[in-house]
Amino acid sequence: MTATPVSSDSITDGATVTAPGSTGGRSADGTPRTGAEQLVDTLRRVGVEHIFGLPGGAVLPLYDALYEAEGIRHILVRHEQGAGHAAQGYAAATGKVGVCLATSGPGATNLVTPLADANMDSVPIVAITGNVASTAIGSDAFQEADIRSISMPVTKHSFFVTRPDEIAATIASAFHLAASGRPGPVLVDITKDALTAHATDELRQLPMPGYRPASVPAPQEVRDAVELMLTARRPVLYVGGGCIRAEAHEQVRALAELTGMPVVTTLMARGAFPDSHPQHMGMPGMHGTVSAVAALQKSDLIVSLGARFDDRVTGAKDSFAPGAKIVHADIDPAEIGKNFPTEVGLLGDARSTIQLLITEWTRRTAEGATYDYAAWNARCRGWKSRYPLGYDEPSDGALAPQYVIERLGVLAGPDAIFASGVGQHQMWASQFIGYEQPRRWLNSGGLGTMGYAVPAAMGAKVAMPGSTVWAIDGDGCFQMTNQELATCAVEGIPIKVAIINNAALGMVKQWQALFYSERFSASQLPSAQIPDFTTLAQAYGCVGLRCDTREDVDRTIEQAMAVDDQPVVVDFRVSKDSMVWPMVPAGTSNDAIQHARDLTPDFGEDE
Amino acid sequence: MTLLHDYPLPDRDVPTAPEAHRPPTSTLPRRSGTTTKGTPMRPDRNRHALSVLVENNPGVLARVSVLFARRNFNIDHLVVGPTEDNKVSRMTIVVNVNAEQLHKVTSQLDKLVEVIHIQELDDADAIRTQLWEINDNGPRPVGAMAAAAF
């Protein structure tokens, strides 16, 4: 709660000053501009180059204005959910705001899943939807849906615009909201009559007096945090997705190397700290490495940088890191202390916060402050070498999914971008690919949206046409959104898709195997026969490849890498029984981690 | 009130209007202006009153109440009214939550773009009493409605 005094003139009609570049509502030849034209002008003004969308009755005026718009490429998707995830992939790969566009009613409701996904993972996207004319609002008109209200709990903010003169300002404000502070999805719903009416663009930005994103933490809190870091004996840097969103990877590395603390990177932060770095203990959480889980669990100080103590990381809350104090750096004040009591809260942007910690640490150590993490670091390195990630070859001689993913990582190289769906293949892709740079790993972390991979890869490839983009997908996930292969083929977006086809909803099946007496209720798919993924790919205008054996893996990947003018789909038929290890069973303590089935690691004696 | 016949009658005796919601010992006349009338006013340290300044936009009430609903908090009392600035409205919200939960919900509330300012008001019990006086003017809950209310 901030105590900003509010006077009656603090919300003015301000921002109405005609800004440079304003056309005063008229085009160059003096004809009045419509709301839709002002919208397109505003998109151009805020730097939009790509839009993913699908038209319909209520957005026809906008599509008409886009028809001749220069500098903006519209990519026609096959389903609005694909547009939303593509905008997410675009944003996650670049840090720019992704844009998706849909019509009223079902077009808008189809965007709800990507909006919720972006909200959980703090992805900056703007969704623009048309709605029926303002005279018909509330009449249950054809294709009317109250998307502003529907999207309230799953967006950073949602606007409903009925007045044409407010379109330009609302769109500009939506981009500001999406990208600033803790990034997130913003929806702008505009009635059809506002799009067609004449409009001015004199209002350039909404006042938004209640929106005050945090910038840098208070100096005293930085001093307190560094004091705790210096006196700690077993500290750990817990790096989350905020460090990717804030472009803080260089600062993370500098702080880690300056202090010598062990580092763990969450699922959302893979690539924020190089996997090859000796201080990197891996990913914590339910399917994290033993060393990362142990480093958190046995620590006496957790320095959380842009992470949010998700239940998949902490396991059972009452037994998470029992000896640890918490320093929590986050740009969102509601995250600090949300799940665990926090010793010091650092409210601000991750990059500037870490920079301040570095400065303060340097000052204190120059003044002679000492610290000693040697014994702790040796213990962490011991866990890392004793319990590396690994897997057993399937006993039935089938292809190991982990091997496929490992080879994909090696052959595609460190510059390739990987997008994944949700499930076993996602965990293997986070475990067995080495991420050295940020924004190379795109996935649905918080919401866990199956079907994210193909459209997100499409969005990333549009944003980064020079990079190789692989979607690593499961056979279940792939069937949720594979219609976007048609978009990729038609629009010339040559993504590559690796289907890790175990003919099952693998993670569900794993849980049923472990916790439901192998009663595989509704978790097996006939994906070895139906659909035939190679001919499906060909039907969509893609190259379809198949791989069944270990010997063929490298050759098949190289064959896929050689195709540059078409999307490629590779059906890797892998073992049906492979499981993701290590695993902390749901609802249990992180101390109960198993590095392989029924094998619990020995963390050694506490100091 | 016709709905009464569509519901099975409750087993126990249900107080009927107008006593249904009043402490049976109350002898004070209605609208007396004193503070003892109305619903039982046990002081409750988990009762908190918030004064929230919001932008006077359509949908802002829904946005605020959705936020409480998402955290599974029941709003005890809620009043929205204008301020001297016609672009700003004031919401007075009384909730029954402990201090820790209140802190969490206000930090979420503060994130809403249309929320300008939040302040916790001191005497939540007295505010609730006064809001009760404002609100206590409609039909009485009777029969099944009263049973649901108790």
HADDOCK unambig.tbl for C-alpha pairs under 7 A between the chains (distance, minus, plus):
assign (segid A and resid 1 and name CA) (segid B and resid 106 and name CA) 6.82 0.50 0.50
assign (segid A and resid 1 and name CA) (segid B and resid 107 and name CA) 6.49 0.50 0.50
assign (segid A and resid 1 and name CA) (segid B and resid 110 and name CA) 6.32 0.50 0.50
assign (segid A and resid 1 and name CA) (segid B and resid 118 and name CA) 5.93 0.50 0.50
assign (segid A and resid 2 and name CA) (segid B and resid 117 and name CA) 6.85 0.50 0.50
assign (segid A and resid 3 and name CA) (segid B and resid 117 and name CA) 6.84 0.50 0.50
assign (segid A and resid 4 and name CA) (segid B and resid 117 and name CA) 6.74 0.50 0.50
assign (segid A and resid 8 and name CA) (segid B and resid 85 and name CA) 5.22 0.50 0.50
assign (segid A and resid 152 and name CA) (segid B and resid 63 and name CA) 6.45 0.50 0.50
assign (segid A and resid 153 and name CA) (segid B and resid 66 and name CA) 6.91 0.50 0.50
assign (segid A and resid 157 and name CA) (segid B and resid 113 and name CA) 6.79 0.50 0.50
assign (segid A and resid 208 and name CA) (segid B and resid 113 and name CA) 6.72 0.50 0.50
assign (segid A and resid 208 and name CA) (segid B and resid 114 and name CA) 6.92 0.50 0.50
assign (segid A and resid 209 and name CA) (segid B and resid 116 and name CA) 6.09 0.50 0.50
assign (segid A and resid 210 and name CA) (segid B and resid 113 and name CA) 5.37 0.50 0.50
assign (segid A and resid 210 and name CA) (segid B and resid 114 and name CA) 5.64 0.50 0.50
assign (segid A and resid 210 and name CA) (segid B and resid 115 and name CA) 5.23 0.50 0.50
assign (segid A and resid 210 and name CA) (segid B and resid 116 and name CA) 3.85 0.50 0.50
assign (segid A and resid 211 and name CA) (segid B and resid 113 and name CA) 5.13 0.50 0.50
assign (segid A and resid 333 and name CA) (segid B and resid 107 and name CA) 6.68 0.50 0.50
assign (segid A and resid 334 and name CA) (segid B and resid 104 and name CA) 6.74 0.50 0.50
assign (segid A and resid 334 and name CA) (segid B and resid 107 and name CA) 4.92 0.50 0.50
assign (segid A and resid 334 and name CA) (segid B and resid 108 and name CA) 5.73 0.50 0.50
assign (segid A and resid 338 and name CA) (segid B and resid 104 and name CA) 6.74 0.50 0.50
